[in-house]
Amino acid sequence: MDLKQLEYFVQVAELGSFTRASEVLRVAQPALSRQVRALEVELRLNLFHRNGRGVALTEPGQRLLAHGRGILQQVQRARVDLEEARGAPVGRLALGVPPTVGRLLTSSLVQAFREQLPRATLTMVEGLSTYVLEWLAQGRIDMAVVYNAAPSAALDLVPVLEQPLMLVSRRNVRPGKSTPVAKAVPLRDVAARELVIPSRPHAIRMRVETALAAAGLRPRVALEIESVPAILDLVEQGGLAAVLTRDALVGREATLLAQPIRAGRALLVTSLWIATSAQRPRGPLLERGAALVQAQLKRLATVPA
């Protein structure tokens, strides 16, 4: 059984038409028909019911389609594996990111990925740091960007950057007046405000609670909201505050005030890490992809005011 014949058969079967398959494969339709017919002759079976509207699979054709897809996928995996053995970054890279990071990173990362790794495919999914680490452990993704990663024997962790956490509130600027400079506030000011904040185990929520507890303080949680845009909408309405990174405020600086938070003599920060599995092999694509993600994150990093 010829692999080219099998590929042609699968394409015709999935598209239901020799005409459409010839366009996708860029093969003349008579040549395509001859190859598929040669396969039928070899197997001594009719694989298609042919009619004026296209083709439909016979029962033997349906069986061969199930086998054919698996065979072609296995051949493709073998090609990718051999390319990786030569050091070529090919294949599919699945990346998990927190929503705030994804909003800023996706566009520039996709563009850079296409330019620098044209033979690879990037898939991005969003989720809280806790969830993307679970997906990484399950093998659903190959790499994760997470906040405040805890050391683990199952993970390879690379620190990327630290970002100051901000107490976010509505700006009160009179018409004609300049925007006030955001001054740092102590932790007790965070504890004094009613907060709209994500629920546990959101990384920022855990960081805030840990810092407050170390100072003998507790947060006043008014609402637990997972969506960052929804949190910002509620803060803009007035009365409530939030704790977020400055990146979350992009596009809303005119209406929202972001003040750094002092924890003792230092600013309260959150750290961003790249995580990969320590239990799976690292191929060229993962190595190049991790370096590319790290470079893009550092390029987009907010410079503290």
Secondary structure by P-SEA (a helix, b strand, c coil): ccaaaaaaaaaaaaaccaaaaaaaacccaaaaaaaaaaaaaaaccccccccccbbbbcaaaaaaaaaaaaaaaaaaaaaaaaaaaacccccbbbbbbcaaaaacccaaaaaaaaaccccbbbbbbbbcaaaaaaaaaaccccbbbbccccccccccccccbbbbbbbbbbbbcccccccccbbbbcaaaaaaccccccccccaaaaaaaaaaaaaccccccccccccaaaaaaaaaaccbbbbbcccccccccccbbbbbbbccccccccccbbbbbccccccaaaaaaaaaaaaaaaaaccccc
